[in-house]
Amino acid sequence: MNKVKIEAFLSIPTCSGGISLSRLLKEIQDEFGDRVEVITYKGRNEVFERYNLTTAPALVIGDLVRIMGVCPSKESLMSALKEVGLE
């Protein structure tokens, strides 16, 4: 299986949701190792605009915007990862 790409978008300055999301993604990286690729962006950039995001924090998993405006629970993030085939 290919790596699952997770793109995280955080605000500048980082809000409490962004801090929580960073911690959650660290947990996911520790748990799944090389089966996930986590890319973190801070502030608005061309990638933020390409996905038509309107607020941060936001998560794009695969090529789909999955979560925007809040830090998800671990259960919600795990559900989104399972939807793209990560076991």
Backbone as JSON Lines, residues from 0, in Angstrom:
{"i":0,"aa":"M","n":[0.83,-1.2,0.0],"ca":[0.0,0.0,0.0],"c":[0.87,1.25,0.0]}
{"i":1,"aa":"N","n":[0.44,2.27,-0.74],"ca":[1.14,3.54,-0.75],"c":[0.89,4.28,0.55]}
{"i":2,"aa":"K","n":[1.78,5.23,0.82],"ca":[1.58,6.08,1.99],"c":[0.31,6.9,1.84]}
{"i":3,"aa":"V","n":[-0.34,7.14,2.95],"ca":[-1.48,8.05,2.97],"c":[-0.94,9.43,3.28]}
{"i":4,"aa":"K","n":[-1.24,10.37,2.38],"ca":[-0.77,11.74,2.57],"c":[-1.78,12.53,3.38]}
{"i":5,"aa":"I","n":[-1.28,13.14,4.45],"ca":[-2.1,13.99,5.32],"c":[-1.49,15.38,5.26]}
{"i":6,"aa":"E","n":[-2.28,16.34,4.77],"ca":[-1.81,17.73,4.74],"c":[-2.57,18.5,5.82]}
{"i":7,"aa":"A","n":[-1.81,19.1,6.72],"ca":[-2.39,19.87,7.82],"c":[-2.13,21.35,7.58]}
{"i":8,"aa":"F","n":[-3.13,22.16,7.79],"ca":[-3.02,23.61,7.61],"c":[-3.28,24.27,8.95]}
{"i":9,"aa":"L","n":[-2.3,25.03,9.42],"ca":[-2.37,25.7,10.71],"c":[-2.33,27.2,10.51]}
{"i":10,"aa":"S","n":[-2.95,27.94,11.4],"ca":[-2.95,29.39,11.31],"c":[-1.67,29.96,11.9]}
{"i":11,"aa":"I","n":[-1.42,31.22,11.57],"ca":[-0.33,31.98,12.19],"c":[-0.96,33.2,12.83]}
{"i":12,"aa":"P","n":[-0.82,33.44,14.11],"ca":[-0.21,32.54,15.08],"c":[-1.07,31.3,15.27]}
{"i":13,"aa":"T","n":[-0.44,30.24,15.71],"ca":[-1.14,28.98,15.88],"c":[-2.15,29.09,17.01]}
{"i":14,"aa":"C","n":[-3.38,28.68,16.73],"ca":[-4.44,28.71,17.74],"c":[-4.42,27.41,18.55]}
{"i":15,"aa":"S","n":[-5.28,27.34,19.53],"ca":[-5.31,26.14,20.37],"c":[-5.7,24.91,19.56]}
{"i":16,"aa":"G","n":[-6.59,25.08,18.56],"ca":[-6.95,23.95,17.69],"c":[-5.77,23.45,16.89]}
{"i":17,"aa":"G","n":[-4.93,24.37,16.43],"ca":[-3.74,23.99,15.68],"c":[-2.72,23.26,16.55]}
{"i":18,"aa":"I","n":[-2.58,23.7,17.78],"ca":[-1.68,23.03,18.71],"c":[-2.17,21.61,18.98]}
{"i":19,"aa":"S","n":[-3.47,21.48,19.21],"ca":[-4.04,20.15,19.45],"c":[-3.89,19.26,18.22]}
{"i":20,"aa":"L","n":[-4.08,19.83,17.04],"ca":[-3.94,19.07,15.81],"c":[-2.5,18.6,15.62]}
{"i":21,"aa":"S","n":[-1.55,19.45,15.91],"ca":[-0.14,19.06,15.8],"c":[0.17,17.88,16.71]}
{"i":22,"aa":"R","n":[-0.34,17.93,17.93],"ca":[-0.13,16.82,18.87],"c":[-0.79,15.54,18.37]}
{"i":23,"aa":"L","n":[-2.0,15.66,17.85],"ca":[-2.71,14.5,17.33],"c":[-1.98,13.88,16.15]}
{"i":24,"aa":"L","n":[-1.47,14.71,15.26],"ca":[-0.75,14.19,14.1],"c":[0.56,13.52,14.5]}
{"i":25,"aa":"K","n":[1.18,14.0,15.56],"ca":[2.38,13.34,16.08],"c":[2.03,11.93,16.56]}
{"i":26,"aa":"E","n":[0.9,11.81,17.25],"ca":[0.42,10.49,17.7],"c":[0.19,9.56,16.51]}
{"i":27,"aa":"I","n":[-0.44,10.09,15.46],"ca":[-0.73,9.3,14.26],"c":[0.57,8.86,13.6]}
{"i":28,"aa":"Q","n":[1.54,9.77,13.5],"ca":[2.84,9.4,12.92],"c":[3.52,8.32,13.74]}
{"i":29,"aa":"D","n":[3.48,8.45,15.06],"ca":[4.09,7.45,15.92],"c":[3.41,6.09,15.76]}
{"i":30,"aa":"E","n":[2.09,6.11,15.6],"ca":[1.32,4.87,15.51],"c":[1.47,4.18,14.15]}
{"i":31,"aa":"F","n":[1.49,4.97,13.07],"ca":[1.48,4.38,11.73],"c":[2.82,4.45,11.0]}
{"i":32,"aa":"G","n":[3.77,5.17,11.56],"ca":[5.12,5.2,11.0],"c":[5.15,5.6,9.53]}
{"i":33,"aa":"D","n":[5.81,4.76,8.73],"ca":[6.01,5.12,7.32],"c":[4.79,4.86,6.45]}
{"i":34,"aa":"R","n":[3.67,4.5,7.05],"ca":[2.43,4.32,6.26],"c":[1.7,5.64,6.05]}
{"i":35,"aa":"V","n":[2.13,6.69,6.77],"ca":[1.55,8.02,6.58],"c":[2.66,9.03,6.28]}
{"i":36,"aa":"E","n":[2.29,10.03,5.51],"ca":[3.18,11.15,5.24],"c":[2.43,12.4,5.68]}
{"i":37,"aa":"V","n":[2.94,13.07,6.7],"ca":[2.29,14.27,7.23],"c":[3.06,15.49,6.75]}
{"i":38,"aa":"I","n":[2.34,16.39,6.09],"ca":[2.91,17.65,5.62],"c":[2.15,18.76,6.32]}
{"i":39,"aa":"T","n":[2.87,19.67,6.95],"ca":[2.23,20.75,7.69],"c":[2.55,22.09,7.03]}
{"i":40,"aa":"Y","n":[1.51,22.87,6.82],"ca":[1.65,24.22,6.27],"c":[1.19,25.2,7.33]}
{"i":41,"aa":"K","n":[1.87,26.34,7.41],"ca":[1.47,27.39,8.35],"c":[1.11,28.64,7.56]}
{"i":42,"aa":"G","n":[-0.06,29.16,7.85],"ca":[-0.54,30.36,7.17],"c":[-1.11,30.03,5.8]}
{"i":43,"aa":"R","n":[-1.65,31.05,5.17],"ca":[-2.21,30.89,3.82],"c":[-1.08,30.78,2.81]}
{"i":44,"aa":"N","n":[-1.28,29.89,1.85],"ca":[-0.31,29.73,0.78],"c":[-1.04,29.21,-0.46]}
{"i":45,"aa":"E","n":[-0.31,28.91,-1.5],"ca":[-0.96,28.46,-2.74],"c":[-1.69,27.13,-2.56]}
{"i":46,"aa":"V","n":[-1.21,26.26,-1.7],"ca":[-1.87,24.98,-1.46],"c":[-3.19,25.21,-0.71]}
{"i":47,"aa":"F","n":[-3.17,26.09,0.28],"ca":[-4.38,26.48,1.02],"c":[-5.44,26.98,0.04]}
{"i":48,"aa":"E","n":[-5.02,27.82,-0.89],"ca":[-5.93,28.38,-1.89],"c":[-6.41,27.32,-2.87]}
{"i":49,"aa":"R","n":[-5.55,26.42,-3.28],"ca":[-5.9,25.37,-4.26],"c":[-7.04,24.5,-3.73]}
{"i":50,"aa":"Y","n":[-7.01,24.2,-2.44],"ca":[-8.07,23.4,-1.84],"c":[-9.3,24.22,-1.47]}
{"i":51,"aa":"N","n":[-9.26,25.53,-1.72],"ca":[-10.38,26.43,-1.39],"c":[-10.72,26.4,0.1]}
{"i":52,"aa":"L","n":[-9.71,26.31,0.93],"ca":[-9.93,26.33,2.37],"c":[-10.32,27.73,2.8]}
{"i":53,"aa":"T","n":[-11.13,27.82,3.82],"ca":[-11.55,29.13,4.32],"c":[-11.08,29.41,5.74]}
{"i":54,"aa":"T","n":[-10.65,28.37,6.44],"ca":[-10.21,28.55,7.82],"c":[-9.24,27.44,8.22]}
{"i":55,"aa":"A","n":[-8.49,27.71,9.25],"ca":[-7.56,26.72,9.79],"c":[-7.92,26.52,11.26]}
{"i":56,"aa":"P","n":[-7.64,25.39,11.83],"ca":[-6.93,24.27,11.23],"c":[-7.81,23.52,10.22]}
{"i":57,"aa":"A","n":[-7.12,22.85,9.31],"ca":[-7.82,22.04,8.31],"c":[-6.95,20.83,7.99]}
{"i":58,"aa":"L","n":[-7.61,19.77,7.57],"ca":[-6.9,18.54,7.19],"c":[-7.38,18.08,5.82]}
{"i":59,"aa":"V","n":[-6.41,17.8,4.96],"ca":[-6.68,17.17,3.68],"c":[-6.04,15.79,3.76]}
{"i":60,"aa":"I","n":[-6.84,14.77,3.52],"ca":[-6.35,13.39,3.56],"c":[-6.54,12.81,2.17]}
{"i":61,"aa":"G","n":[-5.44,12.31,1.6],"ca":[-5.47,11.95,0.19],"c":[-5.56,13.25,-0.58]}
{"i":62,"aa":"D","n":[-6.6,13.43,-1.34],"ca":[-6.8,14.7,-2.04],"c":[-8.13,15.36,-1.68]}
{"i":63,"aa":"L","n":[-8.72,14.93,-0.56],"ca":[-10.01,15.46,-0.16],"c":[-9.92,16.23,1.15]}
{"i":64,"aa":"V","n":[-10.59,17.38,1.17],"ca":[-10.69,18.14,2.42],"c":[-11.6,17.34,3.34]}
{"i":65,"aa":"R","n":[-11.08,16.93,4.47],"ca":[-11.84,16.1,5.4],"c":[-12.34,16.89,6.61]}
{"i":66,"aa":"I","n":[-11.52,17.84,7.09],"ca":[-11.87,18.55,8.32],"c":[-11.41,19.99,8.16]}
{"i":67,"aa":"M","n":[-12.28,20.94,8.57],"ca":[-11.91,22.34,8.48],"c":[-12.51,23.1,9.65]}
{"i":68,"aa":"G","n":[-11.69,23.9,10.32],"ca":[-12.16,24.77,11.38],"c":[-12.04,24.25,12.79]}
{"i":69,"aa":"V","n":[-11.76,22.95,12.94],"ca":[-11.64,22.37,14.28],"c":[-10.55,21.3,14.26]}
{"i":70,"aa":"C","n":[-10.09,20.98,15.44],"ca":[-9.22,19.82,15.59],"c":[-10.13,18.62,15.82]}
{"i":71,"aa":"P","n":[-10.03,17.59,14.98],"ca":[-10.91,16.44,15.16],"c":[-10.51,15.61,16.37]}
{"i":72,"aa":"S","n":[-11.42,14.79,16.81],"ca":[-11.06,13.8,17.82],"c":[-10.2,12.74,17.14]}
{"i":73,"aa":"K","n":[-9.48,11.98,17.93],"ca":[-8.68,10.91,17.35],"c":[-9.58,9.92,16.62]}
{"i":74,"aa":"E","n":[-10.74,9.65,17.17],"ca":[-11.68,8.72,16.55],"c":[-12.13,9.21,15.17]}
{"i":75,"aa":"S","n":[-12.42,10.49,15.05],"ca":[-12.82,11.06,13.76],"c":[-11.7,10.98,12.75]}
{"i":76,"aa":"L","n":[-10.47,11.28,13.19],"ca":[-9.33,11.2,12.29],"c":[-9.07,9.76,11.87]}
{"i":77,"aa":"M","n":[-9.18,8.82,12.8],"ca":[-8.98,7.41,12.47],"c":[-10.03,6.95,11.46]}
{"i":78,"aa":"S","n":[-11.25,7.4,11.61],"ca":[-12.32,7.06,10.68],"c":[-12.0,7.59,9.28]}
{"i":79,"aa":"A","n":[-11.52,8.81,9.19],"ca":[-11.16,9.38,7.89],"c":[-9.99,8.61,7.27]}
{"i":80,"aa":"L","n":[-9.04,8.19,8.08],"ca":[-7.9,7.42,7.57],"c":[-8.34,6.04,7.08]}
{"i":81,"aa":"K","n":[-9.29,5.44,7.78],"ca":[-9.8,4.13,7.34],"c":[-10.54,4.26,6.02]}
{"i":82,"aa":"E","n":[-11.22,5.38,5.81],"ca":[-11.94,5.6,4.56],"c":[-11.01,5.62,3.36]}
{"i":83,"aa":"V","n":[-9.77,6.02,3.56],"ca":[-8.81,6.03,2.45],"c":[-7.95,4.77,2.43]}
{"i":84,"aa":"G","n":[-8.28,3.79,3.28],"ca":[-7.65,2.5,3.21],"c":[-6.55,2.2,4.22]}
{"i":85,"aa":"L","n":[-6.33,3.1,5.17],"ca":[-5.29,2.86,6.18],"c":[-5.87,1.98,7.28]}
{"i":86,"aa":"E","n":[-5.23,0.87,7.54],"ca":[-5.7,-0.06,8.58],"c":[-4.82,0.04,9.79]}
